Amino acid sequence: MERNWGRGAGWLWAVLCAGCVAALAIWLLNREPGGDALDGTGLLIALPGLFVALWSAYMALSVLRIQAPDTTALSALLARQVTLAETRERTRLLGDVGTPIDVRFTLRPAPAHNAAGAAPQGSLSEVIDYYRRLRPGRLVITGAAGSGKTVLAIELLLALVEDRGPRDPVPVRMSLASWTRMPTATTSRDIGDAVRMWMRRHLMDTFQLSRAAATALVEDGLILPVLDGLDEMDGGGGDAPRARRAMRELDAYRYGRPRAGMILTSRSAAYDALGTHARDTARVEIAPVSAARAHAFISTHTQDPARWHDVLRELDTAPAGPLAQGLSTPWRLTMAVTLYEQRDPATGNHPHTPADLLVPARTGAEAVRDHLVDLFLHHAATGHLPPPGRMTQPQVHARLHVLARHLEDNMGGTRVIQSRALSGIDLIPHELWPLVGNRRVRAAQVLLYLAIAALVIAIGMRFLSSDVDHYMGFRDIPDRELFIKLLAMLAPILLFGVVQAWVRVWPSTHRLGPPSLRSPRDWGRAVTRLISGATTGFLIAVAVGSIILSIINVSDGNFHFELDRYWLWERNLAPMFVAVGVLFGIPAGFMFGLVGGVFRKEVSEVGDPRRLIRDDLLVALITVVLSLAPSFLLGFVSVPDIPVLRDASFGYMLFVPLAGVLALVTVGLASVPASVRYIVFLLFTRFGRHRLPWRLGRFLHWATQVGIMRTAGTAYQFRHRELQDWLAHRPAP
């Protein structure tokens, strides 16, 4: 169940306000009369008023966020993005052939599990009419490996979008392998909520919808889940606890009285082994491609059928032979036509003859599969689009084997980290770090923050040890006490980085996109975010500066927080607080206001999973750049109104920018733990048995372009489960 963060945020803000008011009251009570012109009573009245104003701004922002969106317009935008994404995926799956095989399917009736209106037979070309007749609209597509389940589901999805009315649900394809957080509760309410939560999370991650928009679409019944790969949740083994639990949850998912519509794909053997089937559904079984249909497909999709004479004759004379069985799935048949119809760009000749298929056919149908997969990978690695980094075919094969082997090890949901089962299908770049060990990458990330903190302390000890009496009001203190003070100043940043690296096991990435400022509500939300972010950043910067100066000005060698009553005002440091708040807090708060949703479309498909890392690193870069100028400004510019800067020694002027830059780099890295973890993970893959390309995102994108991989939301997947299994068990070509 989701937590009620609104109530928690309210209590947290109330405690913070009360603490600040109490601290101010204690300080004013200890202040000697007549020490300065500060109106303490005015401060006690103004400070709570400021907190109330900030809380009102926060509540106004919350109201803007929860206003009911126009689900009709949102669903139309979402349908457009779904059409673009699935059209690209259809093109990748079909390759140069371009036309899917018109596979046939038959109804597999089962007592108490049938949907009304199901016809006994159907085909891919008529699947939209077949589905429209079902009541409720719940269809389960089963078949053997490579039988065309995903292609059939995509054809149905695109047909539904093309024929969609304004209030019809939008079909959205979701990989069941990505359902890694399975709920433990067993009540019907929790089960129904689990499905809605997962669908909402998918819309937010894949199409960058806001939480309010995703919730509204799901609750209004405007999402039709197209669930791909039920058999891949547990690796296709005999025991499938996650798949069984998913079936129970999907059966409990309703919209009104009837069960909600869905489209589900699974391998036949895995679906039968579950022992429990989806209720009120029509289960159809895709039939293998017969020798006659394979003959017809080759004859109509090749430029010169005479080149295929030997293959066509073998299909006619031995319709149940090894060659016919090897080409009995759309995946293999399409791959065979694509590979043997390719021409050499230099000569224009065909590098391979279709008669070569007869050689592995003498061994058996599996030999035909191995021959086609090996030839496919060879053409991908040596084709018109070369692999990045000038990798050879054996190197490409070895890198793909590492990824496939990692997925193979995750099959069955046996590897669980922080209540999340590692996926055996999805390759999400910033979540691949368990490939080299569950704790190794996180420990290295913590050491990175410690190393930066040690460097800041070393710089401080070098430049401040001889100059502390001159400008910061220190007494004559030993280096040990200076070290403790520097460490205390760095403790908040260091603690923040360690928590982000070790406690947050699965950090999320930031999202950026073009601004969506089309309505007054959008403008109001943007202005509120920017003002609240800048104001909060200013107050935090002033508070942190006060704490740091309190630590610096200790009255003796003991480490405690004691602020000299007149120290702030005698040395005229109040303007310095304001300068720090303006130069550091406002840019940082402004940046986080942008990241919080101003620059984000209402509906925007991720498309390229590499965008997650790019946006995350861009957030860190902008955060650091916005604060670099203030860092150097405080170090090198003399401000006449701030004696502590005017009288600063050269050591101080060097320490502030150098230490400030390193501290800002630490803050920037700590603010994007997902990207930092990804980079540390890539460093670990430079050696050992888990060698991967340094530019892994570029390599995965290339694999998608040549047809080895495909994208599913924010993840990469192997184009076909058969290809993944083949690579997992073959470390070399």
Summary of the structure (lengths in Angstrom):
residues: 733
radius of gyration: 31.4
end to end distance: 47.1
largest distance: 110.0
contacts: 2329
relative contact order: 0.10
helix: 61%
strand: 8%
